[in-house]
Amino acid sequence: MAEDLNAGAGGFFGHPRGLATLFMTELWERFSYYGMRALLILFMTASVASGGLGFDVAKAAAVYGLYTAMVYMLSLPGGWIADRFLGQRKAVFYGGLLIAAGNLCLALPTLTSFYLGLALSVTGAGLLKPNVSVMVGQLYSAGDSRRDAGFSIFYMGINLGAFLSPLVCGYLGQRINWHLGFAVAAAGMVLGLIQYVEGGKHLGEAGLRAASPASPGTTKTLRRGLGAAVILVAALVWLQSSGVVTITAQMLSDALGVILLLTVVVFFFWLFSSNAWTPTERKRLVVVGVLFAASASFWCVFEQAGSTLNLFAERSTDKVILGFAFPSSWLQSLNALFIIALAPVFAWLWVRLGAREPSSPTKFVLGLLAAGLGFVVLALGASSAARGIQVSPMWLVVVYLFHTIGELCLSPVGLSAMTKLAPPRIGGLLMGVWFLSLSVGNYLGGRIASMYEKLPLMSLFGLIAAFGIGAGLVLSLFVRPSKSLMGGVK
């Protein structure tokens, strides 16, 4: 087993040695993603004269929400492709290559390369993100009590990359050249791939083979479908760039909303109508549905970070401390900094509590309440910004602290819960479902962000706060029934 090959004296903080390889892979992938995300809406709304795209906020928010939603939506087919065809090991590698290519396209100064870069990046993330998390779970045996702590350590690696990237890419992009910032994000992904290949020997059997290999006929059909999809996307890009057709960001956003709704409905209908599950598995899948709804609600609130909070930092926040003026994108590092500081504390806390550790649904309730309270704080700060005052960055510091506490209660716990609740034969697919919940949340968050210039900021932030707190209170009613359906899983 992978655990036996990687544990012991050569382990990683008392965990399998392969965790270090996946830790660094996700660190560099997140460096690439968050470096680009810190710049994205600022680049789109910057004037053409300053090197930006000159989009209005409504259009930029639609593109931003479309991009971040697609990053996670494509995790569903990405998990399925790994389960049936590639295995997680190859899926992560190919995903990283596409992400690097996408960021290189963003480094080119044309609108066509901008949209092509976003398309390549979301496709790569769909392959990489669900499958690297599945491989983390495969490093541990079913009853290993270190699993939740291992995911918390893995999550700290994610946020080390997320902390560094806005500082590096944000500074280069905002102060020197937007496209240089995107190029450095691409370089980060390349470094991640190099160490992933070199560290593969520590992963044992994790992700080497497809869990449920498809027949040769199905494989041939998939290849044809992928080829047709590539041709269709290339044709649409050419038609758009040549002016033959006009596809607006709002059209794409509306279409994505329909696709997301249909995907969620169809998937859960298939999941609950299938006769493939044992009674215990079926009960656990009901809990997956409850956690899916809670997760989507949380990320709708939390993922305002790259849109409304980023715009608030740029337009309404005083960015001078002790005479030093810093780029607004640097504030994007606060969440990751708090994660790095608090993730070990939470990892220790869950182990320390032992039998008294809260269940996954209870942790989700705490996460939603913390996210909502963060926007209660920001609504108060927005009252000063509404009068034209540049407010202290401490308002955002407190918001990100609340959001970080919420994230640590929900995100690593959700990753771990999916690996424990999922039937083994669809582990990659259900990890994709987890990321689909992030897609729904990001999409809804993008639609909310498009109202940034249409509603008073205090009202907008107050509504977001009410949504987060209300979702937490509703979920609290389902905690006890969910625990009884989990069949001994915490």
N, C-alpha and C positions, 0 to 999 in steps of 0.2 A: 504493500500500500504506500501511497505518497507520504503519508505521515511517518511511517517507519523509516523511509529513506531520508527524510529531512529533519527529523527531530533530534533531540539530544544535544551534545556539546556544540555541534555546528549549527544549532537552531538560531532563530531570530527572536530575541527577547522572550525565550521560552516557548516559541511557536515553531512550526515547520519552516525549514530554511527556504522553501519555495515561496513563502509569504513575502520575503524580501524582494524577490524578482517581480512579483505581481505588484507589490508596494511601489517599486520604482517605475514600473510600466504605467501604472495609473497616475503616479506623480507627474510624469512628463506629458501624459495625455491631458491631464487637467491643466498643466502649465499652458499647453497649446490652446485648450478650449477657453479657459478663463482669461488668458491674455487677449484673445480675439474678442471675447464677450465684453471685456472692460472697454474696448474701443468701439464696438459695433454701432450702438445707437448714437454715440457722440460723433463718429465718423459720418454716419448717414445724415445727421442734422447740421453738421458743420457746413459753412458756405463753400461754394465751388472755388471761390477765390483763395480760401485757406486750405484747399486740397480735399475737401469733403465732397459729399454727393448733393448737398443742398436740399434734402428731403424735408417736408414738414413733419411735425411730430406724429401726426396721425398715420402717415405713410410709413415712417421709420418704425413706429411701434408695431404696425401690422407685419412688416418684414421681420422685425426682431422676434415677435411672438411666433410667426410662421417658422423661422429658423430653429428656435429653441424647442418648439413643439415637435418638429420633425426629427431633431436629434434623438428624442426619446421614443417617438412613435416607431421609427425604423428599428428600434431595439426588438420589437416583436418579431418581424421577419428575420432579424439578425440572430435571435435566439433559436428560431426554428431551423434556419439554415445550418447552424452549428450542430443542433441535435440530429438532423437528418443527413447532412452531407459532409461538412468540413471537420467537425469536432471543434471544441472551443480554442484549442491551441492555434490552429491555422486561422480561424475567424478573427482572433485578436490581431494577428500579424497583418493580415490583409486590410483590416480596418484601420490600423495605424498608417499603412501606406496611403490609403485614400485621404485620411485626415491631413497628412503632411502635404499631399498634392493640392488639397483644397486651400490650405493656408498660403501655399505658394501662389495660387491663382489670385488670392486676395491681395497679394503683394504687387500685382500688376495693375497699372492705373487705367483700367477700362471698366465700363459698366457690365459688359458681357462677362469678363473674367471675374467680376465681383459675384455675379449670380452663379456662375459655374463653380466658383470656389465654395460658396455656401452649399451647393448641391453635393459636391464631392465630400465636404466635411460631414454633412449629416449622414450620408451613406456610410462613411467610415465609422462614425460614432455608433451607428446602429449595429455594426458588426462587433465593435470592440467592447462597448460598455456592458452589455448584459453578460457577455461570456467571460470577461476577466473576473467578474464577481462570482460567477458559477465556479470558476476554477479555485477561487479562495475557499469556497465551501467544500470542494473536493479534497482539499488538503487535510481535512479533519474526518475522523470516523463519526458515525451517527450519534454516539453518546458522549462525544468529547465536550467537556464543560468549557473548554477554551474558545469555542466557536464565536460567541458574541464578542469576547474580548479581542479575538483575532480580527473580526470585522471592524472593531473600533480602531485598532492599530492601522489596518488597511485604510480606513477612512481618514486617519491622520495624515497618511501619505498623500491622499487625494488633496487635502487642504494645504499641505506644504507647497505643492505645485500651484494651487489656487492663490496662496499668499504671495509667492514670488512673482507670478506672471503679471499682475496689474502694476507692480512696482517697476518691472523691466519693460514689458511691452507698452504699458500705459505711458511711461515717461518718453520712450522712443517715439510712440505714435503721436502723442499730444504736443510734445516739445520739439521734435525733430521732423519726422515724416510719418504720416499715417501708415504707409505701405511698409516702412521699415519695421514698425511694430508687428504687423502681420507676418513678415518674413521671419522674425525671431520666434514667433509662435510656431511656425513650421519647423524651425531648427530644433525646438524642444521635442517635438514628436519624433523626429529622426533619432535624437539621442535616446529616447525611450525605446525605440525599436531595436537599436543596437544592443542595449543592455538586456532586452527581453530575449533576443536570440542567444546571447552569451550565457544568460542565466537559466536557459531552458532545461539544463541538466539537473537542476534542483527541483523541478516540478514533478518528477516521477511519472506516474500514469495520468496525472490530471489533464483533462482536455485533449488527450491524444487521439481518441476515436469518437466518432459520432455515437451518441447514446442509442439512437434508433435508426440505423442506416436505411436510406431509401433504396428502392429497387433501381436497376439500371435504366428502366423506362422512365421513372419519375425524375431521375437525374438528368436525362436527356431533355425532358420537357422543361425542367427548371432552366437549363442552359439556354434553350430557345426563348423562354420568357424573359430572361435577363438581357439577352441580345436585343429583343424587340423593345424592351424598356429603354436601353441605352440609345437605340436609334430614335425612339420617340422623343426623349429628352433633348438629344442633339438637334433634332428637327425643330422643336419648339424654341430652343435657344437661338437657332439661326433665323427663324421667322420673326422672333421678337427683335433681335438685334438689327435685322434688315428693314424693319418697319412694316412688314407684310401684315402682321397681326399685332394687336396691343393687348398684353396681359398685365393687368394692374396688380399691385400688391394686395389690394382689397379683394379682388376677384379670387386670388390664390388663397387668401385667408378665409374667405367664406367657403371656398371649396374644401379646405382642410377641415373646417368645422363640421361639415357634413360627413366627410370621410372618417373623422374621429368618432363621431356619434355612431355611425354605422359599424365601424370596427369594434367598438366597445359592445354594442348590442349583439352583433353577430357572434363575437368571441364568447361572451358569457352565456349566450343561448346554447352554443355548441358545448361549452364546458359543462353546463348543468343538465343538458339533455343527453349527454353521452352515457352509455352503459358500461364504460371501460373502468369505472372507479369502484373501489371497495366502499362499504358504508363509512368507514373511518376517513378515507380520502375525500369522499363527497362532503362530509361535514367540514373538513378542513378547507375545502374549496369555497364553502360559504363564507368562512372567515377571510379568505383571500379577497372575496368581493367586498366585504365590509372595509378591510384595510385599503383596498383600491380607492374607494370613495373618499376615505379620510386622507389618504396620500394626495389625491388630486386637489382636494380643498387646501391642504397645507401648502403645496407648491404654487398654487394660484396666488397665495399671499406672499410666500417667501421669495418667489422669483421676480418680485418687483425690484429686486436688487439691481439687476442690469438695465432696467428701464426707468421707472418713476424715481427710484432712489438715486440712480445715476444722474438723471436730469436735475433732481433736487440738489444734488451735490454740485453740479456744474453751474446752476443758475441762481441758487438761493443760499448757498453755504459759503461762509468766509473761509478761504483756503490759504490763509497766512497764519503761521504759528511761529512766534519769536522772530519775526521778520523774514521767515522763509516761506516762499510761496510754492505750494506743491500742486501737481495736477489733480483734478477731481477724481480721476480713475484710481488714484492711490487709495481712496476710501473703500474701494472694492475689496481691498486686502483685509479689511477689519474682520469680516466673518471668518475667513480662513485663519487669521491670527488667533481669534478666540477658540476656534476648533483645536488648533495645535496646543493651546494652553489647557483646554478643558477636556479633550478627548481621553487622555490618560486618567483623568479624575472620574469620568463617567465609566470607563472600562473597569477601573478599580471598584467603583461603587456597585455596579451590577454583580460583580463577583462577591464583594463583601456582604451584600444583602442576603445572598444565598437563597434560602427558601422564601424569604420575605421580598425578593425581587418582584417589582410590578410586572404584570403580564404585558405582552406586546400591545394589546388594545389600550391598556391604561397609559402606557408610554405615549401612544399616539394622541390621546386626549391632552396630556401635558404639552406635547409639541404644538398642537393647534392653539391652545390657550396662550402659550408664550409668543407665538407668531402674531396673534391678534393684539396682545398687549404691546408689542413693539410698535404697531401702528397707532395705538392710543397715544403713545409718547410722541410720535411724529406729527400727529394731528395737532398737538399742543404747540410744537415747534413751528408748524405751518402757519399758525395764527400770526406769528411775528413776520414770517416771510411774506405773507399776504400784504403787509404794510410796506413792502419794498426793502425790508431790513435783511442784510446778509447775516444769517443766524450762525451760531457757534457750531463747529463740527461735532461737538459733544452730543448734540441731539442724535446724529447718525451713529455715533459710537454706542449710545445706549440702545438704539433700535437694533443694531447688529448684535449686541450682546444678548438681547431677548431672543432674536431670531436664531442665534447659535445654540442657545439652550434648547429651543424648540427642535432644531435640526438634530441635535445629539439624542434627543428623546425619540425621534422618529426615523431618521434616514438610515443609520447603520443598523438600527433595530429592524427596520423594514426589510433591508437586504438579507439579514440573517433569518428573519421569519419566512421569507419566500423559500430559502433553501431547506427549511425544516418542514414547512407545510406542503411543499410541492411533491406530488408523486415523482419518484426518481426518473421515470421515463419521459417526463416533460419538464425536467428541471430548467433547461435553457429557455423553453417557451414561457414558463411562468416568471422567470426573471425578466423576460421581455415584457410580460404583462405589468410587472412592477414599474418598469420604465415607461410603459404606456400611460400609467397614472401620472407620471411626471409630464408626459406630453400633453395630456388633457389640462393639467394645472398650468403649464407654461402657455398653452393656447389661450386659456381664459385670462391669464395674467396679462398677455399681450393685448387682448381686447380692452381690458381695464386701463392699461397704460395709454391707449389711444385717446382716452378722455382727459389726459393730463392738462391740456389747454382749454378744455371745455367746461370743467367743473372747478369751483374754488378748491384749492389744495386741501384745506381743512375738511371740507365735505368729502372729497375723494378718499383721503386717508382714513376718515372716520368710518366710511362705508366698508373699506377693506378690513378695518379692525373689527367691526361688527360681524362681518362674514366669518373671520377666523375664529372668534370667540364663540359665535353661534354654532359653528360646525363642531367645535370641541364639546360643547354642552350636549349636542345631539348624539355624538359618538359615545358619550359617557353612559347613555341609556342602553347601549349595546355591549358594554364591557362584560357584564356577567354572562349573557347568553353566548357571547363569542368564546369566552374561556371554556365553557362547557362543551363547545363544538371542536375545540382544538385537540382533543384526544391526548392530553398529557404534555403537549408542546407548550412552552412558555413564550 
